[in-house]
């Protein structure tokens, strides 16, 4: 078992206080957006044996287990994070596995450098993800019913939004959502900036259900993503609740602290709320234009105290243990690799004492017990 020394990414949207508060350290005044735990080459966790990439590369079957290597290859197939949003992240979607392979092969064949700002596909993998709230956590997830989206837009009283309202009322669901999102993202920039300014003023004045969009517009004035965001479901997670984001589902995280786990990929197509590249044709190919319930997940408790967040994919499995004072130890030995993350209290993972924000990597098959009083998240795979 290896104690992990993890990198904190200073993205501009990060909270300046949430991660320092979790870790019990003084804020630096700079944004601290994500703490990465895993073997992603961009910021691999460090151990006394080297980076986690080096540890796994030296002996994949010992570290990951034969079954995981056979199914996913000689790499850790997930990335675990603590995510602290102090401002909205970009409105985005992720491709499915087939789309990622096709997109990556196409851009490779055209000689587009992987680090080019207009590159969409950094790898040939999909990027399903799960976010579990540690505090109240606001986000956008999936399309609203078109009639509900029309009513929200109409309530702003902005004349230039009326064509979108009419489309949403008069067109079949999938076609309406596609036509309206396309129109928003391809509108003349000056005209859209004026529409966004009027919508922002109205949302600020009205408050209530419009308050999240007024806040988004404060961070991204004039961005067409402000209007696109109103097509999506607004969700407020309570601590312990989660969202699963599958392929093609438009989403954005707005505010809060959470534990995030995802397949080990960088593939993102953006709809707005970003200064980065927006490839509208490719985005429209990937988005699933269907209204959906956000599907808030609550963990399923098992007799041994493990609370599992069920998802339809195998690259990751996230669960948690809420350990009471003077409770019994739990055997977590498993034939797959694991990362254990403490998010509250003081716990013991075999020979390692962990406090909030500290984590360990457990090689496949290694005898592992946890005890103490606190909360531990367990990340592994299904084989």
KATA-V995881 format. One line per field, one symbol per residue. ss: DSSP state (H for helix, E for strand, - for the rest). phi: phi as a letter, one per 20 degrees, with the letter a starting at -180 (. if undefined). burial: 1 if it has 24 or more other ideal C-beta (glycine too) atoms within 12 Angstrom, else 0. A space follows every 50 residues. Layout:
ss: ???
phi: ???
burial: ???
//
This chain:
ss: -EE-E-EEE----EE--HHHHHH--------E-EEEEE-------EE--E EHHHHHHH-HHHHH-HHHHHHH-----EEEEEEEE-----EEE---HHHH HHHHHHHHH-------------------EEEEE---EEEEEEE--HHHHH HHHH----HHHHHHHHHHHH--HHHHHHHHHHHHHH--HHHHHHHHHHHH HHHHHH-HHHHHHHHHHHH-----HHHHH--EEEEEE----EEEE----- EEEEEEEEEEEEE-----EEEE-------HHHHHHH----E-----E--E E-----EEE-------EEEEEEE------EE------EEEEEEEEEEEE- -EEEE---EEEE------EEEEEEEEEEEE---
phi: .dfdddedeeffeffecffgfffmcffenefcebdecqcfffaffdcfeo ffffffffagfffdnfffffednebfeccdcddceebfeffbccfeffff fffffffffemfgfeffefedebddecfbcddfecgcdbdbmffggffff ffffffmdgfeggfffffeddggffffffffffffdfggfffgfffffff ffffffmlfeggfffgffecfmfffffgfffdfecdeegnebcddefmef bbedapdbedcbffbdfcdddrlaeefcefgfgffefeebfbffmfecfe edgenfddefcecdfbcdbbcdeegmfefdedgbecfccdcedamcccdl edecdgnebcddfgnfgbccbocrdceddbcdc
burial: 11111111101011110111011000000011111111111011111010 11101100010011100110010111111111111111111111111011 00110010000000000011111111111111111011111111010111 01110101011011101100001001111111111010000100111111 01100000010111111111011111111111111110011111111111 11111111111111111111111101011101111111101101111010 00001111101010111111111000000101011111111111111111 010111111111110101111101111111110
//
